[in-house]
Every structure is written in structure tokens, then in C-alpha cells.
């Protein structure tokens, strides 16, 4: 499926708080597939759940990145309460249990996450000739106006700088 490319320059509205959650794994021992594959294979089910129940879960959007040893998923959430509620949910707890059984006692695979809570008005973005991506998938995607052509202007508009 081809994504629509929006010609020109766009930014995002930043009138709402947002939570950015980075999560991923690192394969430390490639040949220990039986240790890292269960961790890797747990994600597709959770991703499907997130997109299927976006509105009720508070999940907004995500992007995935894959390297030779490391994965990174950037997720956007409506609030920390929504993110933490999902972490206590049935599907996530099942995946966490599998990780603890298969991989927590070995250094064959590592996992990580970082959470950033960003108050409204304290973020900005620019997209030139891009499909909806990142924050533009999570928040309202709007054309750049003459009053917000630079990052400094977009942040100053919201009294960040």
C-alpha cells in the first residue's frame, strides 16, 4: 500500500500533552535464537492490539526501526496513565512473563525502554514532502504558516524559548 505524500511543509499542532515511549531489544548473542526469538515474536501481537484498540488504550501511533542487533519502536501515547495501564494489561503481562521465563536469566538478549512526558507547547516538528510520520501520525498534521516557518518560531509561539 502506497502512502500519500503531502507536498510542501507541514508541522503538528502541539495543544495536547504527549508521552513518547521508546522500547526495544538488543540481540547480544545471535546464535542463542531460542533466547531472543520469544522476546522478538511477542511484539506483533501487542502492536496489533494497540492499533485495534487505539482509542480505548490511549495509544496514538508508532514507528519501528530495525538494525543488525537492535530494534527500536517509538510510540506516542495520550498520557502516562494510559501507557502504565497498558503495561498492566493482559497481553503485555503475558509477554513479560515469557521474557522472564526465557530470557531474563541470560545475557543473550537485552531489552530497554525510555519514557518522555512532554507538556503541550513543548515540542515541534517539521515534515517536507513526507507521508504522515511520527508525531504527524499521532497529532493533527497542519501546513506550515508564515508565522511558524522555523523551529525557533514554532517553539517561541508556545513560549518555550
Order of alpha helices (4+ residues) and beta strands (2+ residues): beta-beta-alpha-alpha-beta-beta-alpha-alpha-beta-beta-alpha-beta-alpha
